[in-house]
Amino acid sequence: MQANLENRVSLDRLEPGRHVWEYELTDAFFSGLEWTEVLSGNVHAVARLDLRESDYSLTIALRGRVQLTCDRCLDPMDWDIVCEEEVEPEPESKELDLNWLAYELIAVNLPLVHRHPEGGCNPEMAALLQNHLCSMSEDPDDGDKDNME
């Protein structure tokens, strides 16, 4: 089942029991976000909601690939997303934004440093970076001594 870009679920309108939604987060979704490190992507999501009379549990499984910017060469790079986690939306929430919850799960599964595997960076940028690397003296504290006197 393909979800629309909104993909909001009103808990008040559901009967108790298990509910499952399958949907895709595509370039259209990622391009609509502000301040995201994800440039584009195609991620298949499965959300399973176990709704009880007084509470609920929500599990989201993700499988796909997103595109990030490499911190070293600034070229796009692909990152695979494969995870399944129980998501804890605010307990008093009466509406679930499944797209946003899936995005938050993607975000916490991204690496802190986005970098191509060794040798995967743009060769021109790698050469430029190599030319501008600072060389350190054998004693890294030598520079600090001058500043302390």
N, C-alpha and C positions, 0 to 999 in steps of 0.2 A: 504494500500500500504506500503510495507516494504522498507525503504530507505537504501541505502548503507551507509557505514561508513563515506563517504565524505559528501554527502547530501548538496551540494552547488547549489545555484540557481543564474543563471546569469539574472539580470534584463533586460539587453539589448535584450534577446531572448524571452521575454514574451510580449504578447499583453496586453494592458490596460484591467483591469477588476479584478474580484476576482479569486484567485488561492488558492487551499487548498492542503496541504501535510499532510499525517499521517505516522508516523514512530515510531520506538522503539529505545530507548537508552538502550542497554543491557550491560552485563558484558564486552563484547568485546569492546564496546566504552569506558567504564570507565577505563578498564585496560590499554588502550592506552594513557591515559592522564598522564602527569607528574605533580607532586606537587598538587595532589588533595586530599581532605579529604574524598571523596567518594570511598569506597573500591570496591563496586559493586552495581548493581541495575538493575531494569527493570521498565522503565518509558515510558509510551505511550505519544507521543507528537502529537499535531495537530497545524499546523502553517497555519494561514490565512493571505494572502497578498492581500490588496486592492491597486492595481497599477493604478495610474492615469498618465496623460501625464507629469506632472511636479514633482510629489512626490508620496509617498506611505505610507501606514500604515501596520504594521505587528503585529499580535496578536498571542501569543503562549499559548496554554493550555497544562498543564502537569498533569498526574495522574499516580501514581505508588509508588514504594518504593525503597529507596536506603539504603545501609549499610554503617555505619560510625563506627569509633572506639570510645568507651566510654572513656571519659576523666578521669573517676574515676577508673574503673577496667581494662581498656585496652582491653576488650573483644569487639567483634563486636556487633552492635546494629542496629535495623531497624528503619528507619524514613520514614513516609509517606509523599509523595509530592502530593499536590492537589492545583493547582493555575492556574490562567489565567490572563495574563497581556499583555499590549501593550509594545512591545519591540522597542527601538529606536536605530537602528544601525546607523552608521555614515552616514549622509545625502548624501555625495558624493559617497558612496559605490555603485559599480555597480554589486557586487556579495554578496550574503548572505550565510553565513555558518550556516544553520539551526541547526545543531548539537551543535555548539559552543554557539549559542544564547540560546538554550534550556538549556545547561549546566550552563551558567551564571545565568539563571533564577532559576535553582535548587540551585545554590550556595547561592543566596541571600535569599532563603527560608529555609535555614538550620539554626538550633539554634546556638547561639554563643557558648554555652556550650553543648557538646554532653554527655548526661548522661542518663543511664537507669532510668526508673521510680523507685521510692523508693522500695527497696527490689529486684530489678531486676539485680543488679550487681552480678558478680561472687562471691559466698560466701567465697571462700578461699582468694581472693584479698580483699574483704570487711573486713575480720577478720584481715588480715595483716595491712591494713590501720588503723583500729581501734586501734591496738597495738602501732602504731607510731604517733598517734595524739598528738599534743602539747596541754598541758593544760595551760590555761591563768589564771593569778592571778585575784582576784576580781576587782582590779583597773588596767585597761589596760595601764595606764600611768606609773606604777611603774617601768617598765624596762627602760623607757625613762629618768626618773629622774637620774638614775645612770650614764647615758651617758652624761648628761648635766653638771654634776659637775666637 
